[in-house]
Each structure stands twice: as C-alpha cells, then as structure tokens.
C-alpha cells in the first residue's frame, strides 16, 4: 500500500493484516496509529504501545484507536502527516 493512501484505507488494510498476521508482524505501523490516537483515545494508544498486553487486547485497542482517529480531523491529519513523512515504520503494508 502506498504511503500516500488515506487514513481510512491505511487503517482498513492494517486492520486486515493484523487480523491475519498478528500485532507483532506490524508493530511499527501499530505504533504510528498509537501516536496519532494518543489525544483522542489515550487508553487505546497506551494498550497498543504496551507489548505486555495480550494479543486480543491490543487488537481491540487497534480497532478503538482506528475509529477514534477517523472521527477526529486533527488525529486523521496527524496520521496522514506521519504516513507522508515516514519511511515504512514496520512491515510495508500491501493491499490485501
């Protein structure tokens, strides 16, 4: 997936890939989402960043953080800026 993608498409692909591969396979991308969500969903952002949390808990936190980011213009813009200004953080997302 191109880093020029919209937050919506980026989060949709990331969610599908995390469901298929697990959080650990996409940790860099998950941390980018956590950073974008810290102001709008601080609890979910903290869980995403905590590698000691169970996999299912972190997957649910990704869903909450993604939803919060998409509902907040500032958070979505933060994610867009992170995607535009960052080389691939974790594993490169590919369209499913």
Sine and cosine of phi, psi and omega as CSV:
sin_phi,cos_phi,sin_psi,cos_psi,sin_omega,cos_omega
0.00,0.00,0.65,-0.76,0.00,-1.00
-0.94,0.33,0.60,-0.80,0.07,-1.00
-0.94,0.34,-0.15,0.99,0.05,-1.00
-1.00,0.04,0.12,0.99,-0.02,-1.00
-0.94,0.34,0.28,-0.96,0.02,-1.00
-0.97,0.25,0.39,-0.92,0.07,-1.00
-0.82,0.57,-0.62,0.78,-0.02,-1.00
-0.87,0.48,-0.77,0.64,-0.02,-1.00
-0.93,0.36,-0.62,0.79,0.03,-1.00
-0.87,0.50,-0.73,0.68,-0.03,-1.00
-0.93,0.36,-0.57,0.82,0.04,-1.00
-0.90,0.44,-0.73,0.69,0.01,-1.00
-0.92,0.39,-0.69,0.73,0.02,-1.00
-0.86,0.51,-0.70,0.71,0.02,-1.00
-0.86,0.51,-0.69,0.72,0.01,-1.00
-0.91,0.42,-0.65,0.76,-0.02,-1.00
-0.95,0.32,-0.59,0.81,0.07,-1.00
-0.91,0.41,-0.64,0.77,0.04,-1.00
-0.88,0.47,-0.60,0.80,-0.03,-1.00
-0.99,0.16,-0.65,0.76,-0.18,-0.98
-0.94,-0.33,-0.31,0.95,-0.08,-1.00
1.00,-0.08,0.35,-0.94,-0.03,-1.00
-0.87,0.49,-0.68,0.74,-0.10,-0.99
-0.85,0.53,-0.52,0.85,-0.01,-1.00
-0.96,0.29,-0.22,0.97,-0.08,-1.00
-0.72,-0.70,0.54,0.84,-0.13,-0.99
-0.86,0.51,-0.64,0.77,0.00,-1.00
-0.89,0.46,-0.70,0.71,0.02,-1.00
-0.92,0.40,-0.62,0.78,0.02,-1.00
-0.90,0.44,-0.63,0.78,0.03,-1.00
-0.93,0.37,-0.53,0.85,0.09,-1.00
-0.90,0.45,-0.68,0.73,0.04,-1.00
-0.91,0.42,-0.67,0.74,0.02,-1.00
-0.86,0.51,-0.67,0.74,0.02,-1.00
-0.90,0.44,-0.66,0.75,0.01,-1.00
-0.93,0.38,-0.49,0.87,-0.08,-1.00
-1.00,-0.02,-0.10,0.99,-0.16,-0.99
-0.85,0.52,-0.54,0.84,0.00,-1.00
-1.00,0.10,-0.44,0.90,-0.09,-1.00
-0.97,-0.25,-0.34,0.94,0.03,-1.00
-0.51,-0.86,0.93,0.37,-0.11,-0.99
-0.88,0.48,-0.57,0.82,0.03,-1.00
-0.91,0.41,-0.72,0.70,0.02,-1.00
-0.90,0.43,-0.64,0.77,0.03,-1.00
-0.88,0.47,-0.66,0.75,0.01,-1.00
-0.91,0.42,-0.67,0.74,0.03,-1.00
-0.90,0.43,-0.67,0.74,0.02,-1.00
-0.86,0.52,-0.62,0.78,-0.06,-1.00
-0.99,0.15,-0.21,0.98,-0.07,-1.00
-1.00,-0.05,0.98,-0.19,-0.04,-1.00
-0.92,0.38,-0.21,0.98,0.04,-1.00
-0.99,0.16,-0.18,0.98,0.01,-1.00
-0.97,0.25,0.51,-0.86,0.05,-1.00
-0.87,0.49,0.48,-0.88,-0.02,-1.00
-0.80,0.60,-0.76,0.65,-0.06,-1.00
-0.89,0.45,-0.58,0.81,0.03,-1.00
-0.91,0.41,-0.68,0.73,0.01,-1.00
-0.93,0.37,-0.58,0.81,0.06,-1.00
-0.91,0.42,-0.66,0.75,0.05,-1.00
-0.92,0.40,-0.62,0.78,0.04,-1.00
-0.89,0.45,-0.58,0.81,0.06,-1.00
-0.89,0.46,-0.66,0.75,0.03,-1.00
-0.89,0.45,-0.70,0.71,0.01,-1.00
-0.90,0.43,-0.73,0.69,-0.01,-1.00
-0.89,0.45,-0.67,0.74,0.01,-1.00
-0.88,0.48,-0.71,0.70,0.02,-1.00
-0.88,0.47,-0.69,0.72,-0.01,-1.00
-0.90,0.43,-0.65,0.76,0.01,-1.00
-0.89,0.45,-0.67,0.74,-0.03,-1.00
-0.94,0.33,-0.42,0.91,0.04,-1.00
-0.99,0.13,-0.27,0.96,-0.05,-1.00
-0.94,-0.34,0.88,-0.48,0.00,-1.00
-0.86,0.51,-0.70,0.72,-0.03,-1.00
-0.89,0.45,-0.67,0.74,0.00,-1.00
-0.93,0.37,-0.64,0.77,0.03,-1.00
-0.90,0.44,-0.64,0.77,0.06,-1.00
-0.92,0.40,-0.60,0.80,0.06,-1.00
-0.89,0.46,-0.69,0.72,0.03,-1.00
-0.90,0.43,-0.69,0.73,0.03,-1.00
-0.86,0.52,-0.69,0.72,0.01,-1.00
-0.90,0.43,-0.65,0.76,0.02,-1.00
-0.90,0.44,-0.65,0.76,0.01,-1.00
-0.93,0.38,-0.63,0.78,-0.03,-1.00
-0.96,0.30,-0.53,0.85,-0.10,-1.00
-0.98,-0.19,0.13,0.99,-0.10,-1.00
-0.82,-0.57,0.71,-0.70,0.21,-0.98
-0.92,0.39,0.06,-1.00,-0.02,-1.00
-0.84,0.54,0.84,-0.54,-0.08,-1.00
-0.98,0.22,-0.70,0.72,-0.03,-1.00
-0.85,-0.53,-0.91,-0.40,0.10,-0.99
-1.00,-0.09,0.58,-0.81,-0.02,-1.00
-0.93,0.37,0.73,-0.69,0.05,-1.00
-0.97,0.22,0.66,-0.75,0.07,-1.00
-0.83,-0.56,0.57,-0.82,0.01,-1.00
-0.87,0.49,0.71,-0.70,-0.04,-1.00
-0.97,0.24,0.00,0.00,0.00,0.00
